[in-house]
Structures are given as C-alpha cells and as structure tokens.
C-alpha cells in the first residue's frame, strides 16, 4: 500500500477541467517530483491532495485512509504538510510564532519544542532570526521558514510547491540540499519544481504533467535521459 495514492483524480476550477484523471503514488521514504510547464496541473495536484480543492471524481488515500473529501484542517491532522507556492508565511508574526502555528495540532509543549529544535537543526539561520518578524526576512529565509513550519507537523508527507522560486543559485542549492537532508531523516516528499533538472537531481521518481494529464512517469534517472524531457524541460537539444 502506497503512503499517498491518487487514483483517476479529476479536479476543476469552475468549468475548467484542471486535472483530467491523474493517478500518482508516493511510497514511504521517497522524493517524488511533478514536472511540467506552467498550467500543467502541478500545483493543482498539491492543492487537491491538501483539500483546498475537492476532486469531482477519483480517490485520494493517505496510508489507506480516504482523504478525498476531508476539509483541509482534517487533512493536516491526518499528516499532510503543504508548503505552498509563494511561501504563505505570516509576515507580522515572528519566526518562532510562525513555527508554533505550524504545530497547532500538538498539545504537548515539550514535543513542540523538540520539533522546533529539529527545524533549527535543519535551518540554523532560523534560530538566529527567532524573534524577527517573518515579513522582514529575505526570500530565501522565508522559504526556509515556510519549510520549517511544514515540518512542525512531523507530517507523513511534506508537499513543496516551487521551493526555489525567486532564489539565487546559492540559496537554491542550499534549499535542495536541505530537502535531501530532510528525506534522509525520514520525511517523504512530493515536490513541484519549475527547475526540472534540480528536481530530478534529488528525486527518486517523477511524473511529467501536460494540461492535466500524466504523459510520462519513470525513475528520476531515466527521466533525465528521456529525449522529450531533455528537450522540453531541461533545455537540452
């Protein structure tokens, strides 16, 4: 049984048929990436898993539990973390307060502190900025904070939407190194990333989406060698 399974999922924005019968699975311990052009349905897939959009058809299960029509807060409690495109931090709250909000489902203060310590271990810069307001952080620091907040849930799966967007090459490398580090420490990751080469460099497997359909899925290594992927997404003729 897969950790996360999407089976023939159809999602809509009004009359727009955004996901047209996609099937995806993520096994425990994997990094799986979704690649494709803007508008292909990558972010919509994550939003559908996290309950921000409910599928009109199809089924989504997490550890065998049907989460297809749960409310977003129930899906969070079930163990799905979602770091959205644009980061979505609370700019007027401090780093510490943002992280505490990420642990809203936990009543045990000692456990909250343990998870915060782990976040600071992964992102030492956040510890230095603990009392700084989120809105005053750099773009890279905001991405670190958003990711750390997602980890405060200790989720079964952490979904990352465009974590490298707007970042310098040095920070992109730092973020992707941290993604690998999180995975080595046991976090399963579903990654949406416009930088397909970076995504395939850290992922175990990948799916290629085109206008709401999955047109290809394979190991990351095989996708990097695929002629269509090389030409369309890696900029290699």
N, CA, C and O of each residue as an XYZ file, in Angstrom:
948
protein
N       0.843     -1.195      0.000
C       0.000      0.000      0.000
C       0.881      1.248      0.000
O       1.763      1.394      0.847
N       0.639      2.137     -0.946
C       1.412      3.372     -1.030
C       1.061      4.291      0.136
O      -0.041      4.230      0.682
N       2.007      5.138      0.505
C       1.732      6.148      1.528
C       0.653      7.106      1.032
O      -0.330      7.367      1.725
N       0.854      7.628     -0.186
C      -0.133      8.524     -0.801
C      -0.498      7.953     -2.162
O       0.370      7.560     -2.941
N      -1.790      7.915     -2.432
C      -2.240      7.372     -3.712
C      -3.356      8.234     -4.293
O      -4.364      8.477     -3.630
N      -3.183      8.688     -5.506
C      -4.231      9.388     -6.252
C      -4.659      8.464     -7.387
O      -3.830      7.997     -8.167
N      -5.954      8.208     -7.468
C      -6.469      7.266     -8.457
C      -7.526      7.938     -9.322
O      -8.629      8.229     -8.859
N      -7.177      8.183    -10.590
C      -8.102      8.739    -11.585
C      -8.766     10.025    -11.072
O      -9.989     10.160    -11.106
N      -7.943     10.958    -10.600
C      -8.454     12.179     -9.959
C      -8.754     13.255    -11.004
O      -7.926     13.576    -11.857
N      -9.968     13.799    -10.904
C     -10.409     14.909    -11.750
C     -10.723     16.096    -10.843
O     -11.528     15.992     -9.917
N     -10.071     17.230    -11.125
C     -10.329     18.452    -10.351
C     -10.644     19.600    -11.299
O     -10.167     19.649    -12.432
N     -11.456     20.514    -10.803
C     -11.916     21.640    -11.625
C     -11.721     22.961    -10.893
O     -11.795     23.024     -9.666
N     -11.469     24.023    -11.674
C     -11.645     25.408    -11.217
C     -12.863     25.933    -11.960
O     -12.762     26.307    -13.128
N     -14.007     25.963    -11.299
C     -15.231     26.328    -12.007
C     -15.500     25.330    -13.122
O     -15.686     24.140    -12.870
N     -15.518     25.830    -14.378
C     -15.754     24.946    -15.522
C     -14.439     24.439    -16.129
O     -14.458     23.647    -17.071
N     -13.325     24.882    -15.605
C     -12.027     24.480    -16.176
C     -11.614     23.129    -15.595
O     -11.470     22.980    -14.381
N     -11.429     22.165    -16.466
C     -11.093     20.799    -16.078
C      -9.569     20.722    -15.899
O      -8.845     20.397    -16.840
N      -9.091     21.023    -14.685
C      -7.654     21.213    -14.457
C      -6.881     19.902    -14.372
O      -5.794     19.792    -14.939
N      -7.419     18.913    -13.678
C      -6.805     17.582    -13.599
C      -7.750     16.595    -14.262
O      -8.918     16.489    -13.887
N      -7.242     15.882    -15.239
C      -8.117     15.064    -16.085
C      -7.792     13.576    -15.942
O      -7.380     12.906    -16.889
N      -7.996     13.093    -14.716
C      -7.837     11.663    -14.488
C      -6.415     11.244    -14.180
O      -5.906     10.288    -14.765
N      -5.764     11.957    -13.258
C      -4.371     11.614    -12.960
C      -4.299     10.548    -11.861
O      -5.122     10.515    -10.946
N      -3.308      9.696    -11.977
C      -3.040      8.652    -10.976
C      -1.556      8.737    -10.591
O      -0.667      8.639    -11.437
N      -1.324      8.919     -9.302
C       0.035      9.113     -8.781
C       0.153      8.329     -7.493
O      -0.803      8.251     -6.721
N       1.309      7.750     -7.257
C       1.537      7.161     -5.943
C       2.905      7.585     -5.414
O       3.855      7.775     -6.174
N       2.978      7.725     -4.102
C       4.228      8.066     -3.420
C       4.434      7.041     -2.315
O       3.574      6.863     -1.453
N       5.568      6.376     -2.347
C       5.895      5.385     -1.321
C       6.594      6.060     -0.152
O       7.223      7.107     -0.308
N       6.476      5.453      1.009
C       7.128      5.992      2.200
C       8.637      6.081      1.983
O       9.267      5.127      1.525
N       9.206      7.239      2.317
C      10.650      7.431      2.209
C      11.119      7.979      0.876
O      12.313      8.219      0.695
N      10.202      8.183     -0.065
C      10.584      8.671     -1.386
C      10.575     10.193     -1.466
O       9.929     10.876     -0.671
N      11.318     10.706     -2.458
C      11.072     12.041     -3.004
C      10.528     11.815     -4.405
O      11.204     11.239     -5.257
N       9.302     12.273     -4.638
C       8.677     12.167     -5.960
C       8.434     13.587     -6.456
O       7.928     14.431     -5.716
N       8.796     13.846     -7.707
C       8.619     15.186     -8.245
C       7.611     15.202     -9.380
O       7.490     14.237    -10.135
N       6.887     16.315     -9.491
C       5.980     16.574    -10.605
C       6.599     17.684    -11.437
O       6.870     18.770    -10.924
N       6.826     17.416    -12.722
C       7.380     18.449    -13.582
C       6.436     18.683    -14.753
O       5.649     17.815    -15.131
N       6.539     19.878    -15.312
C       5.664     20.247    -16.415
C       5.647     21.754    -16.567
O       6.138     22.475    -15.699
N       5.088     22.229    -17.659
C       5.014     23.660    -17.919
C       4.016     24.331    -16.975
O       3.238     23.656    -16.301
N       4.045     25.663    -16.932
C       3.039     26.405    -16.175
C       1.652     26.036    -16.696
O       1.431     25.969    -17.905
N       0.725     25.798    -15.775
C      -0.633     25.444    -16.171
C      -0.848     23.974    -16.439
O      -1.933     23.571    -16.858
N       0.175     23.163    -16.203
C       0.044     21.728    -16.475
C      -0.799     21.004    -15.433
O      -1.347     19.936    -15.703
N      -0.901     21.596    -14.231
C      -1.694     20.968    -13.172
C      -0.886     20.545    -11.959
O      -1.396     19.834    -11.093
N       0.365     20.971    -11.885
C       1.239     20.537    -10.789
C       0.760     21.085     -9.439
O       0.544     20.324     -8.496
N       0.596     22.397     -9.359
C       0.135     22.999     -8.104
C      -1.294     22.565     -7.783
O      -1.645     22.391     -6.616
N      -2.117     22.392     -8.819
C      -3.488     21.927     -8.605
C      -3.491     20.550     -7.952
O      -4.342     20.256     -7.113
N      -2.540     19.712     -8.339
C      -2.433     18.378     -7.723
C      -2.198     18.514     -6.223
O      -2.860     17.847     -5.427
N      -1.265     19.368     -5.836
C      -0.983     19.544     -4.406
C      -2.188     20.140     -3.680
O      -2.520     19.723     -2.571
N      -2.830     21.105     -4.303
C      -3.998     21.732     -3.676
C      -5.148     20.730     -3.523
O      -5.923     20.814     -2.570
N      -5.254     19.792     -4.453
C      -6.292     18.767     -4.364
C      -5.984     17.791     -3.240
O      -6.882     17.397     -2.495
N      -4.724     17.398     -3.113
C      -4.339     16.498     -2.012
C      -4.605     17.154     -0.671
O      -5.078     16.494      0.254
N      -4.306     18.452     -0.545
C      -4.435     19.118      0.754
C      -5.846     19.609      1.043
O      -6.081     20.217      2.088
N      -6.801     19.355      0.130
C      -8.195     19.662      0.410
C      -8.626     21.072      0.074
O      -9.764     21.454      0.346
N      -7.717     21.866     -0.525
C      -8.102     23.218     -0.935
C      -9.030     23.167     -2.144
O      -9.818     24.083     -2.380
N      -8.921     22.076     -2.906
C      -9.857     21.755     -3.981
C     -10.291     20.314     -3.750
O      -9.455     19.457     -3.459
N     -11.568     20.038     -3.874
C     -12.029     18.659     -3.752
C     -12.205     18.052     -5.145
O     -12.793     18.684     -6.023
N     -11.706     16.844     -5.353
C     -11.882     16.214     -6.664
C     -13.345     15.908     -6.933
O     -14.077     15.499     -6.032
N     -13.766     16.104     -8.170
C     -15.141     15.735     -8.541
C     -15.258     14.244     -8.802
O     -16.315     13.643     -8.611
N     -14.157     13.661     -9.239
C     -14.104     12.213     -9.436
C     -12.745     11.709     -8.998
O     -11.777     12.467     -8.926
N     -12.685     10.419     -8.707
C     -11.425      9.818     -8.302
C     -11.286      9.740     -6.793
O     -12.175     10.152     -6.048
N     -10.168      9.210     -6.362
C      -9.975      8.923     -4.945
C      -8.537      9.234     -4.535
O      -7.589      8.959     -5.271
N      -8.400      9.817     -3.337
C      -7.078     10.092     -2.766
C      -7.005      9.400     -1.414
O      -7.866      9.608     -0.559
N      -5.983      8.580     -1.220
C      -5.818      7.908      0.064
C      -4.450      8.221      0.647
O      -3.464      8.350     -0.079
N      -4.404      8.341      1.960
C      -3.170      8.524      2.725
C      -3.082      7.374      3.720
O      -3.915      7.251      4.619
N      -2.075      6.543      3.550
C      -1.913      5.342      4.384
C      -3.203      4.521      4.407
O      -3.587      3.973      5.441
N      -3.862      4.446      3.252
C      -5.088      3.662      3.105
C      -6.361      4.375      3.500
O      -7.452      3.860      3.250
N      -6.257      5.555      4.117
C      -7.438      6.313      4.547
C      -7.885      7.248      3.428
O      -7.072      7.984      2.868
N      -9.154      7.222      3.108
C      -9.697      8.086      2.063
C      -9.776      9.523      2.580
O     -10.520      9.817      3.515
N      -8.994     10.418      1.956
C      -8.993     11.828      2.370
C      -9.592     12.728      1.282
O      -9.492     13.952      1.358
N     -10.214     12.113      0.274
C     -10.650     12.847     -0.920
C     -11.526     14.051     -0.607
O     -11.411     15.088     -1.260
N     -12.401     13.924      0.388
C     -13.365     14.999      0.644
C     -13.285     15.528      2.076
O     -14.230     16.127      2.589
N     -12.150     15.297      2.698
C     -11.935     15.895      4.022
C     -11.678     17.394      3.877
O     -11.246     17.861      2.824
N     -11.950     18.143      4.951
C     -11.589     19.554      4.995
C     -10.079     19.687      5.179
O      -9.433     18.777      5.701
N      -9.511     20.828      4.749
C      -8.053     20.989      4.838
C      -7.481     20.746      6.235
O      -6.428     20.121      6.363
N      -8.157     21.230      7.290
C      -7.597     21.062      8.635
C      -7.590     19.583      9.044
O      -6.728     19.147      9.807
N      -8.562     18.815      8.527
C      -8.583     17.382      8.820
C      -7.434     16.669      8.097
O      -6.844     15.729      8.629
N      -7.130     17.121      6.898
C      -6.041     16.524      6.121
C      -4.698     16.844      6.762
O      -3.790     16.014      6.767
N      -4.580     18.047      7.298
C      -3.364     18.396      8.052
C      -3.206     17.452      9.239
O      -2.123     16.915      9.473
N      -4.279     17.254      9.980
C      -4.216     16.364     11.145
C      -3.928     14.922     10.742
O      -3.322     14.168     11.503
N      -4.366     14.540      9.536
C      -4.096     13.182      9.058
C      -2.625     12.984      8.706
O      -2.144     11.853      8.625
N      -1.897     14.121      8.492
C      -0.457     14.005      8.280
C       0.061     14.507      6.945
O       1.094     14.040      6.467
N      -0.651     15.463      6.329
C      -0.185     16.057      5.076
C       0.272     17.485      5.340
O      -0.521     18.332      5.751
N       1.547     17.747      5.104
C       2.080     19.112      5.192
C       2.181     19.705      3.802
O       2.561     19.016      2.856
N       1.839     20.990      3.671
C       1.824     21.643      2.355
C       2.519     22.996      2.485
O       2.033     23.889      3.179
N       3.661     23.139      1.808
C       4.353     24.428      1.740
C       3.996     25.034      0.386
O       4.527     24.603     -0.637
N       3.099     26.033      0.362
C       2.540     26.492     -0.913
C       3.515     27.351     -1.706
O       4.495     27.874     -1.176
N       3.215     27.478     -2.982
C       3.944     28.431     -3.821
C       3.757     29.822     -3.230
O       2.642     30.192     -2.861
N       4.833     30.597     -3.137
C       4.744     31.917     -2.533
C       4.932     31.917     -1.031
O       4.890     32.969     -0.394
N       5.142     30.728     -0.460
C       5.556     30.502      0.935
C       4.446     30.642      1.957
O       4.327     29.797      2.844
N       3.622     31.691      1.863
C       2.454     31.770      2.737
C       2.760     31.915      4.217
O       1.994     31.451      5.061
N       3.881     32.561      4.537
C       4.167     32.787      5.962
C       3.316     33.946      6.479
O       2.697     34.675      5.703
N       3.299     34.101      7.806
C       2.582     35.230      8.421
C       3.595     36.352      8.651
O       4.401     36.259      9.577
N       3.577     37.410      7.834
C       4.652     38.410      7.848
C       4.752     39.211      9.138
O       5.833     39.683      9.492
N       3.620     39.372      9.855
C       3.651     40.199     11.064
C       3.963     39.394     12.321
O       4.089     39.958     13.408
N       4.088     38.077     12.172
C       4.451     37.227     13.304
C       5.932     36.901     13.250
O       6.536     36.896     12.177
N       6.510     36.630     14.400
C       7.928     36.285     14.451
C       8.152     34.881     13.879
O       7.211     34.117     13.663
N       9.410     34.575     13.645
C       9.771     33.229     13.184
C       9.244     32.192     14.162
O       8.644     31.198     13.753
N       9.466     32.418     15.450
C       9.023     31.468     16.474
C       7.503     31.298     16.437
O       7.000     30.179     16.546
N       6.771     32.407     16.283
C       5.307     32.330     16.255
C       4.817     31.601     15.005
O       3.847     30.846     15.070
N       5.482     31.822     13.866
C       5.129     31.094     12.652
C       5.299     29.591     12.855
O       4.453     28.803     12.432
N       6.390     29.198     13.503
C       6.640     27.776     13.734
C       5.621     27.195     14.711
O       5.171     26.061     14.544
N       5.263     27.966     15.721
C       4.269     27.486     16.693
C       2.919     27.255     16.020
O       2.211     26.304     16.354
N       2.559     28.124     15.070
C       1.308     27.932     14.326
C       1.379     26.634     13.530
O       0.373     25.939     13.386
N       2.571     26.299     13.007
C       2.745     25.052     12.281
C       2.484     23.823     13.132
O       2.205     22.745     12.607
N       2.574     23.986     14.448
C       2.361     22.865     15.374
C       1.026     22.981     16.098
O       0.886     22.515     17.229
N       0.030     23.611     15.436
C      -1.234     23.913     16.126
C      -1.990     22.663     16.575
O      -2.837     22.747     17.465
N      -1.699     21.508     15.976
C      -2.439     20.293     16.337
C      -1.811     19.571     17.533
O      -2.324     18.541     17.970
N      -0.706     20.103     18.066
C       0.023     19.409     19.129
C      -0.189     20.133     20.459
O       0.024     21.341     20.559
N      -0.607     19.388     21.468
C      -0.862     19.968     22.788
C       0.361     19.897     23.715
O       0.440     20.642     24.692
N       1.288     19.027     23.419
C       2.435     18.775     24.285
C       3.532     19.806     24.004
O       4.150     19.788     22.940
N       3.772     20.710     24.972
C       4.752     21.780     24.774
C       6.164     21.247     24.571
O       6.934     21.803     23.787
N       6.500     20.184     25.265
C       7.834     19.589     25.121
C       8.024     19.044     23.708
O       9.110     19.148     23.136
N       6.959     18.459     23.145
C       7.033     17.932     21.785
C       7.161     19.067     20.773
O       7.902     18.950     19.797
N       6.443     20.160     21.003
C       6.554     21.331     20.126
C       7.996     21.838     20.137
O       8.552     22.166     19.089
N       8.593     21.901     21.321
C       9.973     22.373     21.434
C      10.941     21.420     20.740
O      11.899     21.856     20.102
N      10.687     20.124     20.868
C      11.561     19.144     20.214
C      11.528     19.330     18.697
O      12.561     19.276     18.030
N      10.336     19.547     18.171
C      10.211     19.734     16.727
C      10.829     21.064     16.286
O      11.409     21.156     15.204
N      10.704     22.075     17.117
C      11.322     23.355     16.794
C      12.844     23.217     16.777
O      13.515     23.787     15.917
N      13.378     22.464     17.725
C      14.829     22.229     17.765
C      15.286     21.521     16.496
O      16.346     21.831     15.953
N      14.483     20.567     16.024
C      14.820     19.868     14.782
C      14.805     20.834     13.598
O      15.680     20.779     12.735
N      13.797     21.725     13.563
C      13.731     22.726     12.488
C      14.962     23.624     12.514
O      15.507     23.970     11.465
N      15.400     23.999     13.718
C      16.587     24.853     13.837
C      17.861     24.099     13.467
O      18.831     24.695     12.999
N      17.850     22.802     13.678
C      18.995     21.977     13.266
C      19.117     21.977     11.742
O      20.217     22.072     11.197
N      17.978     21.870     11.065
C      17.979     21.893      9.606
C      18.239     23.291      9.059
O      18.927     23.454      8.052
N      17.689     24.294      9.725
C      17.789     25.680      9.264
C      18.361     26.552     10.382
O      17.612     27.283     11.031
N      19.665     26.490     10.617
C      20.269     27.242     11.737
C      19.993     28.740     11.664
O      19.932     29.417     12.691
N      19.826     29.257     10.439
C      19.566     30.688     10.299
C      18.249     31.083     10.958
O      18.102     32.215     11.418
N      17.299     30.166     11.007
C      16.011     30.461     11.634
C      16.158     30.664     13.145
O      15.443     31.467     13.745
N      17.087     29.931     13.744
C      17.318     30.105     15.188
C      17.853     31.504     15.466
O      17.476     32.136     16.453
N      18.738     31.985     14.586
C      19.290     33.334     14.742
C      18.221     34.404     14.541
O      18.346     35.513     15.060
N      17.161     34.072     13.784
C      16.110     35.052     13.462
C      14.838     34.795     14.276
O      13.778     35.310     13.921
N      14.914     34.032     15.332
C      13.737     33.527     16.024
C      12.743     34.627     16.414
O      11.532     34.412     16.350
N      13.235     35.786     16.812
C      12.351     36.865     17.266
C      12.107     37.918     16.188
O      11.518     38.966     16.453
N      12.560     37.633     14.984
C      12.387     38.574     13.874
C      11.058     38.304     13.174
O      10.644     37.152     13.042
N      10.391     39.370     12.726
C       9.119     39.204     12.031
C       9.347     38.568     10.660
O      10.313     38.884      9.965
N       8.433     37.662     10.286
C       8.588     36.914      9.042
C       8.701     37.795      7.816
O       9.433     37.475      6.879
N       7.968     38.920      7.819
C       7.970     39.806      6.654
C       9.283     40.519      6.428
O       9.507     41.057      5.344
N      10.156     40.539      7.415
C      11.448     41.221      7.265
C      12.561     40.269      6.823
O      13.699     40.696      6.629
N      12.243     38.991      6.664
C      13.237     38.015      6.221
C      13.465     38.126      4.716
O      12.597     38.601      3.983
N      14.628     37.688      4.265
C      14.892     37.616      2.826
C      14.038     36.516      2.210
O      13.430     35.714      2.918
N      14.001     36.491      0.873
C      13.212     35.464      0.189
C      13.665     34.060      0.551
O      12.844     33.172      0.781
N      14.971     33.865      0.599
C      15.490     32.547      0.961
C      15.145     32.162      2.381
O      14.818     31.008      2.659
N      15.218     33.134      3.286
C      14.880     32.867      4.682
C      13.388     32.573      4.841
O      12.996     31.736      5.654
N      12.561     33.269      4.056
C      11.119     32.990      4.111
C      10.820     31.571      3.626
O       9.939     30.901      4.164
N      11.559     31.112      2.603
C      11.358     29.745      2.139
C      11.787     28.749      3.207
O      11.122     27.734      3.417
N      12.886     29.035      3.876
C      13.327     28.178      4.982
C      12.262     28.132      6.071
O      11.955     27.065      6.601
N      11.700     29.293      6.403
C      10.680     29.355      7.450
C       9.433     28.570      7.042
O       8.870     27.826      7.845
N       9.007     28.742      5.790
C       7.812     28.033      5.323
C       8.023     26.522      5.376
O       7.124     25.774      5.759
N       9.215     26.084      4.990
C       9.511     24.650      5.009
C       9.592     24.137      6.438
O       9.067     23.072      6.762
N      10.257     24.913      7.289
C      10.363     24.527      8.703
C       8.987     24.456      9.352
O       8.721     23.564     10.157
N       8.113     25.395      9.002
C       6.752     25.375      9.561
C       6.008     24.119      9.112
O       5.275     23.515      9.895
N       6.197     23.723      7.841
C       5.578     22.490      7.362
C       6.068     21.270      8.117
O       5.312     20.323      8.331
N       7.330     21.287      8.522
C       7.910     20.159      9.254
C       7.426     20.082     10.698
O       7.519     19.029     11.329
N       6.910     21.189     11.223
C       6.462     21.197     12.624
C       5.332     20.187     12.857
O       5.098     19.764     13.989
N       4.642     19.809     11.793
C       3.587     18.795     11.907
C       4.154     17.388     12.083
O       3.449     16.476     12.516
N       5.457     17.217     11.739
C       6.006     15.860     11.578
C       5.102     15.077     10.626
O       4.616     14.001     10.973
N       4.877     15.619      9.420
C       3.864     15.031      8.531
C       4.300     13.681      7.978
O       5.491     13.379      7.897
N       3.309     12.875      7.598
C       3.612     11.634      6.872
C       4.222     11.977      5.519
O       5.112     11.279      5.032
N       3.731     13.066      4.913
C       4.267     13.519      3.633
C       4.293     15.042      3.626
O       3.345     15.690      4.070
N       5.384     15.608      3.119
C       5.520     17.057      3.012
C       5.507     17.418      1.530
O       6.333     16.929      0.760
N       4.566     18.275      1.132
C       4.444     18.703     -0.256
C       5.042     20.100     -0.393
O       4.652     21.026      0.319
N       5.984     20.239     -1.307
C       6.692     21.503     -1.514
C       6.359     22.024     -2.907
O       6.556     21.327     -3.902
N       5.854     23.250     -2.971
C       5.448     23.845     -4.249
C       6.407     24.971     -4.617
O       6.389     26.039     -4.005
N       7.240     24.725     -5.618
C       8.190     25.699     -6.150
C       9.102     26.293     -5.070
O       9.136     27.512     -4.904
N       9.843     25.452     -4.332
C      10.684     25.986     -3.264
C      11.832     26.862     -3.739
O      12.369     27.636     -2.947
N      12.233     26.765     -5.020
C      13.367     27.566     -5.481
C      12.956     28.886     -6.117
O      13.812     29.667     -6.533
N      11.656     29.141     -6.196
C      11.181     30.316     -6.933
C      11.778     31.614     -6.388
O      11.675     31.910     -5.197
N      12.399     32.374     -7.277
C      12.914     33.692     -6.918
C      14.189     33.692     -6.111
O      14.605     34.746     -5.631
N      14.824     32.546     -5.943
C      16.021     32.475     -5.116
C      17.287     32.483     -5.966
O      17.281     32.068     -7.125
N      18.374     32.964     -5.361
C      19.670     32.954     -6.033
C      20.169     31.517     -6.163
O      19.737     30.644     -5.410
N      21.073     31.261     -7.108
C      21.600     29.898     -7.274
C      22.187     29.305     -5.996
O      22.042     28.108     -5.746
N      22.845     30.128     -5.189
C      23.431     29.624     -3.937
C      22.337     29.147     -2.988
O      22.462     28.092     -2.365
N      21.259     29.932     -2.882
C      20.161     29.551     -1.988
C      19.379     28.365     -2.542
O      18.890     27.532     -1.780
N      19.260     28.286     -3.866
C      18.591     27.131     -4.473
C      19.333     25.854     -4.080
O      18.718     24.856     -3.701
N      20.642     25.900     -4.175
C      21.442     24.722     -3.811
C      21.261     24.379     -2.337
O      21.159     23.207     -1.974
N      21.221     25.416     -1.480
C      21.022     25.185     -0.045
C      19.663     24.541      0.220
O      19.568     23.588      0.993
N      18.613     25.056     -0.416
C      17.263     24.511     -0.210
C      17.201     23.052     -0.648
O      16.632     22.216      0.054
N      17.782     22.744     -1.803
C      17.712     21.368     -2.302
C      18.581     20.418     -1.483
O      18.238     19.247     -1.319
N      19.691     20.911     -0.976
C      20.485     20.089     -0.060
C      19.679     19.764      1.199
O      19.751     18.654      1.728
N      18.913     20.746      1.668
C      18.099     20.539      2.871
C      16.951     19.574      2.588
O      16.586     18.773      3.448
N      16.380     19.647      1.383
C      15.329     18.691      1.003
C      15.869     17.267      1.090
O      15.204     16.376      1.616
N      17.067     17.059      0.576
C      17.679     15.728      0.655
C      17.952     15.324      2.098
O      17.770     14.167      2.477
N      18.390     16.290      2.898
C      18.667     16.005      4.309
C      17.385     15.615      5.046
O      17.390     14.672      5.837
N      16.285     16.336      4.793
C      15.000     16.000      5.406
C      14.591     14.587      5.028
O      14.115     13.817      5.862
N      14.786     14.257      3.752
C      14.400     12.935      3.270
C      15.244     11.843      3.928
O      14.720     10.796      4.307
N      16.539     12.085      4.064
C      17.405     11.091      4.715
C      17.005     10.869      6.165
O      17.220      9.791      6.719
N      16.421     11.900      6.778
C      15.979     11.783      8.168
C      14.553     11.236      8.267
O      13.986     11.170      9.357
N      13.972     10.840      7.117
C      12.704     10.117      7.175
C      11.482     10.818      6.624
O      10.388     10.255      6.675
N      11.625     12.044      6.091
C      10.463     12.755      5.569
C      10.216     12.377      4.112
O      11.104     12.507      3.269
N       9.001     11.907      3.824
C       8.579     11.626      2.454
C       8.144     12.938      1.812
O       7.441     13.731      2.437
N       8.557     13.171      0.564
C       8.355     14.482     -0.060
C       7.733     14.340     -1.443
O       8.160     13.520     -2.255
N       6.708     15.162     -1.693
C       6.144     15.339     -3.028
C       6.497     16.757     -3.457
O       6.064     17.730     -2.841
N       7.287     16.862     -4.517
C       7.929     18.119     -4.890
C       7.430     18.606     -6.243
O       7.476     17.878     -7.234
N       6.952     19.852     -6.272
C       6.649     20.543     -7.525
C       7.726     21.596     -7.713
O       7.980     22.402     -6.818
N       8.364     21.587     -8.886
C       9.504     22.475     -9.077
C       9.689     22.785    -10.557
O       9.775     21.885    -11.394
N       9.749     24.090    -10.861
C       9.954     24.529    -12.243
C      11.356     24.181    -12.739
O      11.555     23.926    -13.927
N      12.314     24.173    -11.832
C      13.691     23.810    -12.180
C      13.771     22.282    -12.249
O      14.141     21.618    -11.281
N      13.416     21.749    -13.410
C      13.266     20.296    -13.548
C      14.572     19.556    -13.308
O      14.574     18.456    -12.754
N      15.680     20.153    -13.722
C      16.969     19.469    -13.546
C      17.298     19.304    -12.071
O      17.749     18.240    -11.648
N      17.072     20.359    -11.282
C      17.311     20.264     -9.836
C      16.364     19.257     -9.205
O      16.769     18.459     -8.359
N      15.102     19.296     -9.618
C      14.112     18.384     -9.041
C      14.492     16.932     -9.315
O      14.437     16.092     -8.417
N      14.880     16.640    -10.559
C      15.231     15.269    -10.917
C      16.563     14.848    -10.306
O      16.851     13.656    -10.195
N      17.371     15.820     -9.912
C      18.654     15.500     -9.281
C      18.481     15.011     -7.844
O      19.338     14.293     -7.327
N      17.369     15.398     -7.191
C      17.156     14.971     -5.801
C      16.071     13.903     -5.674
O      16.009     13.199     -4.667
N      15.211     13.779     -6.697
C      14.052     12.871     -6.592
C      14.452     11.430     -6.895
O      15.457     11.161     -7.554
N      13.628     10.515     -6.390
C      13.748      9.106     -6.752
C      12.950      8.802     -8.021
O      13.413      8.069     -8.895
N      11.755      9.368     -8.112
C      10.882      9.154     -9.265
C      10.231     10.470     -9.662
O      10.244     11.438     -8.902
N       9.660     10.493    -10.864
C       8.977     11.699    -11.303
C       7.825     11.413    -12.236
O       7.766     10.369    -12.885
N       6.906     12.367    -12.289
C       5.773     12.342    -13.215
C       5.836     13.620    -14.052
O       6.119     14.701    -13.535
N       5.568     13.481    -15.346
C       5.510     14.637    -16.238
C       4.045     14.921    -16.544
O       3.327     14.050    -17.034
N       3.601     16.152    -16.250
C       2.211     16.559    -16.492
C       2.146     17.504    -17.673
O       2.990     18.386    -17.830
N       1.129     17.307    -18.505
C       0.809     18.224    -19.593
C      -0.694     18.429    -19.604
O      -1.458     17.477    -19.761
N      -1.114     19.672    -19.436
C      -2.534     20.072    -19.452
C      -3.442     19.071    -18.744
O      -4.417     18.575    -19.308
N      -3.091     18.793    -17.498
C      -3.954     17.977    -16.647
C      -3.836     16.484    -16.826
O      -4.582     15.727    -16.205
N      -2.908     16.040    -17.669
C      -2.690     14.608    -17.877
C      -1.256     14.237    -17.484
O      -0.345     15.057    -17.594
N      -1.067     13.013    -17.033
C       0.280     12.477    -16.862
C       0.683     11.816    -18.175
O       0.031     10.884    -18.646
N       1.770     12.317    -18.756
C       2.203     11.784    -20.047
C       3.412     10.866    -19.896
O       3.779     10.161    -20.837
N       4.032     10.873    -18.720
C       5.233     10.074    -18.527
C       5.482      9.915    -17.045
O       5.297     10.864    -16.283
N       5.898      8.732    -16.619
C       6.398      8.578    -15.257
C       7.489      7.517    -15.271
O       7.390      6.509    -15.970
N       8.535      7.765    -14.480
C       9.690      6.868    -14.501
C      10.594      7.251    -13.337
O      10.295      8.168    -12.573
N      11.698      6.534    -13.219
C      12.702      6.940    -12.236
C      13.268      8.295    -12.655
O      13.231      8.657    -13.831
N      13.787      9.032    -11.685
C      14.364     10.342    -11.999
C      15.525     10.209    -12.973
O      15.668     11.023    -13.886
N      16.351      9.192    -12.786
C      17.496      8.995    -13.676
C      17.037      8.765    -15.110
O      17.610      9.331    -16.040
N      16.016      7.944    -15.297
C      15.522      7.690    -16.648
C      14.876      8.922    -17.267
O      15.006      9.161    -18.468
N      14.175      9.710    -16.439
C      13.559     10.933    -16.969
C      14.623     11.926    -17.424
O      14.434     12.624    -18.421
N      15.732     11.993    -16.706
C      16.810     12.904    -17.120
C      17.388     12.510    -18.475
O      17.912     13.361    -19.194
N      17.299     11.238    -18.825
C      17.843     10.755    -20.100
C      16.801     10.746    -21.221
O      17.138     10.553    -22.389
N      15.528     10.957    -20.854
C      14.450     10.892    -21.842
C      14.536     12.078    -22.810
O      14.659     13.226    -22.383
N      14.471     11.793    -24.102
C      14.669     12.854    -25.111
C      13.611     13.943    -25.006
O      13.930     15.128    -25.104
N      12.348     13.553    -24.808
C      11.286     14.556    -24.695
C      11.504     15.444    -23.483
O      11.351     16.662    -23.570
N      11.858     14.850    -22.358
C      12.100     15.620    -21.132
C      13.302     16.544    -21.312
O      13.262     17.711    -20.922
N      14.363     16.019    -21.901
C      15.564     16.820    -22.116
C      15.258     18.064    -22.959
O      15.710     19.167    -22.653
N      14.500     17.864    -23.998
C      14.207     18.965    -24.907
C      13.209     19.961    -24.317
O      13.399     21.174    -24.410
N      12.144     19.437    -23.710
C      11.049     20.302    -23.255
C      11.313     20.949    -21.898
O      10.879     22.076    -21.659
N      12.025     20.245    -21.001
C      12.104     20.724    -19.616
C      13.522     20.957    -19.104
O      13.722     21.678    -18.126
N      14.495     20.352    -19.756
C      15.876     20.510    -19.269
C      16.703     21.444    -20.147
O      17.858     21.742    -19.844
N      16.091     21.900    -21.244
C      16.800     22.825    -22.121
C      17.963     22.207    -22.860
O      18.908     22.897    -23.244
N      17.890     20.875    -23.061
C      18.975     20.169    -23.734
C      18.460     19.688    -25.093
O      17.511     18.908    -25.169
N      19.091     20.157    -26.141
C      18.671     19.757    -27.503
C      19.271     18.387    -27.868
O      19.035     17.883    -28.966
